[in-house]
Amino acid sequence: MSNDLQNIKNRFGIIGNFPALNRALEKAIQVAPTDISVLVIGESGVGKEFIPKIIHSESKRKHQPYIVVNCGAIPEGTIDSELFGHEKGAFTGATATRKGYFEVADGGTIFLDEVGELPLQTQVRLLRVLESGEFMKVGSSQVQKTNVRIVAATNVNMMKAIQDGRFREDLYYRLNTVQIDMPPLRERKGDIHLLFRKFSIDFAEKYRMPELELDPSAVHYIENYSFPGNIRQLRNLVEQMTVVERNRQVTVEKLAEYIPMESHLPMVVNNQSAQKQNDFGSEREIMYKILFDMRSDINDLKSLTSELIKNRGTADLSNQEKNLINRIYSAEQTQPVSQNSLLYFEDKSPVVQSAPTIISNADDSYEDIEDIEIEENRPESLSLQNNEKDLIIKALEKHKGRRNRAADELGISQRTLYRKIKQYNLED
């Protein structure tokens, strides 16, 4: 490891020797003397904020202002004013002229954290600053110049944001002159224990308490935990345990109370409604929901087939349609039904009964067609019905009786939901 890299780690309190972390730090040191823009990519809590600090401290701008702007924390209506300033009277509440960050940081560095959250209108203004160093205050027509070095960071998938129209492609490539990737903590297994010890020393000194120590089994446990909150989560964990725990020797059982090991059971994901939260209490309820969805689809298909037969009879059915009807119903027919069980009106059109019947003509014999409710009272389906009723009640309560939202929650049509509500006597 080079002396420059070790000095940087010592100065900024960076712990770890993971190769990807070292590469990120070395790249930051290498680009620091230039004025090119840098985009730092990484999950929330991995320590992206250290990169712009290193770049600024190692650049010729180190004696000039360094300003951090959290783009996700500033309301959309005021972010232009915050970044570029405004003139007096530019909008309601603008009682005086105000300088923006780009004017204040002239000659220095601006760190745009969570840059993926910038509104599209602000992205246009930022692109102009990057390309020409020019900007205008809100409510002004006068062009001003600024000499600012921009370092941006985000935990957003930028390519997906571009595809979704939430981020400008030209601004992305302008910011991403140099990209620095910060690795998540779960990939830095060898650094987790080092970070735990560092935080333990810091908080022991802060709260004037003995340091926490991990036993070997706890070390193995913590190194195999995924840490979705990354370093921030680990730091908060150590601080909490330092204050709460009396026993300074941390066992795996005690550690599991704070960070339970994740279950790796398969999960059911609905790609068409990935943004919706399905509030189910257990995997069993999810499986029941899948079965209800499948049965609902089959029942709808049976209903359509029955309507087709009622309206057209059997004479006009093509061989392909007849084969389709056979496939739908033959799997559920366990006993052959005689030709004599057919019922006809005077025009010889077959009528679909609630009991199994056969549709036939001179050339074809068909399996039974049963009404869509024929299985409802079978003993083996009672448990499914009870669970289905419970899920419907939960969905209606969650959405305060709004049936359209409850239907979306359950993944069924409103028509099917209305039929189920009537079937289970769940009318308001």
MIKE-227821 format. One record per residue (C-alpha): residue in one letter; y, x, z. Coordinates in pm, whole numbers, plus 50000, padded with zeros to 5 digits. Example, Ala and Ser with C-alpha at 12.3 -4.5 7.8 and 13.67 -1.06 7.14 Angstrom:
// MIKE-227821
A495505123050780
S498945136750714
END
This chain:
// MIKE-227821
M500005000050000
S503405013749904
N505985022150168
D508464997750010
L505984969150043
Q505154977750404
N508854980650490
I509504946350341
K506674931250546
N507974947250863
R511564936350800
F510754899950726
G507794896250962
I505264889650686
I501654892250805
G498654897450577
N497054920150320
F495674894650075
P495944909149719
A497714878449575
L500274879749856
N500894916749791
R501344910149418
A503924882949490
L505904905949719
E505724935249477
K506954913349192
A509874901549408
I510834937749483
Q510554946949116
V512804918848981
A515364920949263
P517714946649095
T518054924348786
D519934891448748
I517144871448584
S516214837748735
V512984834448931
L510744804248996
V508514805449304
I505424783049285
G503314773649584
E502164746249817
S504314733950101
G504224757150401
V503044789250228
G506274808350294
K508064805149959
E511414809550136
F510714846750197
I510774855049826
P514464846649759
K515444864650082
I513644895949964
I515154893449616
H518684889449755
S518324917350012
E517034942049749
S519624933049484
K523144945249419
R524344911249546
K523094916949901
H526634918850043
Q527634886049874
P526844850249989
Y523274837850006
I523034799650011
V519904778650056
V519954743549904
N517114718949973
C517294697349661
G514924671349806
A517064665450116
I520344657149938
P520834620849822
E520944616349445
G524444601849455
T525984632149626
I523984661849499
D526354668849207
S529254670149450
E527324693349682
L526374717549406
F529504717349190
G532234703049415
H534584673949348
E538244666049299
K540254644249532
G539784607749441
A536764614549222
F534824587549408
T535124565749715
G535444588150019
A536634618949827
T539804623250030
A540254660049942
T539164685549685
R535944702649784
K534244734449664
G530574732349567
Y527834757549639
F528134773749296
E531794781049359
V531294793249715
A528344815649620
D530174832349330
G528804867749306
G525844859949531
T522504841749523
I521584804949545
F518074794949649
L517234760149511
D514294748549722
E512264718749595
V513984721449257
G511464697049111
E513224668949301
L516534673149114
P517784641848931
L517824644348551
Q521634642748534
T521924672148773
Q519334691148571
V521664689748270
R524524704748474
L522264731648616
L521044741248268
R524634746948159
V525264769748457
L522144789948378
E523014793848011
S526784799948024
G527804803048389
E530124773048343
F530424741048543
M532894713248613
K533624696448943
V532904659448975
G535994640848856
S537484671448683
S537794681348317
Q538514717748390
V535714742448317
Q535114768748584
K533074800648570
T530644813748827
N528424844348853
V525444833049057
R521844844749063
I519434815149094
V516044816249260
A514184782949262
A511004771249433
T508814740649410
N505464726849521
V505444701749232
N503154704848930
M505964712348687
M503984707148367
K502964672348483
A506564665048585
I507654674848234
Q505004652448076
D506094623448300
G509734628348197
R510874637948549
F511894673648464
R513524688848158
E511314713047967
D514244735147860
L515404738648222
Y511894747348333
Y511604776348090
R515134787648176
L514314788548548
N510884803348490
T512004836448341
V509824852548608
Q507234832148798
I505974842649141
D502914824649279
M502424822549655
P498734818049753
P497714790149993
L496484799950339
R492934787450272
E492534815750017
R493734841650269
K490784839250508
G491174874950631
D494834868850717
I494344837150924
H493274854751243
L496084880351204
L498634852251175
F497124834351475
R497514865651689
K501074871251567
F502134835551648
S500304837451982
I502324868352081
D505604852551967
F505114820052157
A503714837152466
E506944856852484
K509084826352409
Y507504804052674
R506664832552917
M502964824852919
P499804845752858
E498654849952499
L495954828452343
E492744845652237
L490024832552006
D486354838652079
P484184849851780
S482924814851700
A486494801451705
V487584829251468
H484864819151222
Y485834782551260
I489544787751201
E488954810450901
N486914783150731
Y489414755350791
S491384745050481
F494844742650646
P496454717050413
G499784724550585
N499274761950531
I501154786950752
R503474760350891
Q500484740651019
L498934771851176
R502204780951346
N502604745951490
L498964746451607
V499454779151799
E502704767251954
Q501124734652068
M498074751752219
T500254778052390
V502134750852575
V499314726152642
E496184746752712
R495654762753053
N492614782952954
R493884811452734
Q490414818052590
V490074793952299
T486564782152213
V485404765251896
E485004732252084
K488604733552204
L489844743551857
A487964714251701
E490014690251916
Y493164701551735
I491814707051383
P488584687551320
M486544702751040
E486874681650725
S484054660250596
H482844668950247
L481324634750173
P481974621549820
M484994599049782
V485554569549550
V488754573049348
N490324546649126
N492154566348855
Q494104536248734
S495744530649072
A495824565149224
Q499174558049386
K497884527649578
Q496504531749929
N493284512049985
D493094505150356
F489354504450423
G487834513450754
S484694531050634
E482694542950335
R480464512450374
E483364488950302
I484234509349994
M480664505549866
Y480794468249934
K484014466049734
I482364483549438
L479474458849451
F481904429549463
D483794443249163
M480554446848965
R479384412049059
S482784397448970
D482594413648625
I479084400148569
N480084365348684
D483094365348451
L480814375648165
K478364347948251
S481184322648262
L482434333247919
T478914331647778
S478404296847923
E481664284847769
L480604299547435
I477314280747443
K478944248147555
N481534249547278
R479374262246992
G475824252947082
T472994275846970
A472894268546599
D476004288946521
L475074319046732
S474384351346542
N471344372446623
Q473624398246786
E475154371747016
K471694358447104
N470484393447192
L473534398247413
I472784365947600
N469174377147645
R470264410147796
I472624392848038
Y470164367648175
S466654380948117
A466914406648396
E467454379448656
Q464724355448539
T461554361548734
Q459574330348639
P459174316448286
V460824283048228
S459154257748007
Q460624242647695
N460534208847869
S463224218848117
L465934216547849
L468434188247879
Y470234174947572
F472924150147492
E472404127447196
D473854154146963
K471104177847082
S473634202847227
P472164221347526
V473894217347862
V474074246348108
Q472634234948441
S472924250448788
A469144254748769
P467704278948511
T467384264948159
I466344278847824
I468304278447500
S466074279147200
N465824269446837
A463114270146576
D463244307746537
D464204321646877
S463244316847237
Y465764326647504
E465594334747866
D467194313648131
I470914308248168
E471884302748530
D475164291648672
I477284319048818
E476934305249173
I473124302649173
E472584333749391
E475214325849654
N472834310649910
R470024335749889
P469384352250231
E469814387550096
S473344379749973
L474694365350299
S475664399550438
L477554407450118
Q479354374150136
N480424380250495
N481764414650410
E483484401150100
K485154374450310
D486304400550564
L487804422350289
I489694392750142
I491064383250485
K492184419350549
A493904421450211
L495714388250261
E496844398250612
K498004432450494
H500124417450217
K501244387550427
G499584361650208
R500894375149878
R497874368349664
N498954388549364
R499184420149575
A495974412049759
A494194408449424
D495474442549313
E494334457349645
L490824443249594
G490704452749225
I490014417449104
S491974391948902
Q494164365649071
R491954338648923
T488884353649088
L490744357449419
Y491834320549412
R488214310249353
K487024331949644
I489724318149875
K488604282849795
Q484934292449830
Y485434306950180
N487934280150290
L490734305450332
E493534282750214
D496894288250390
END
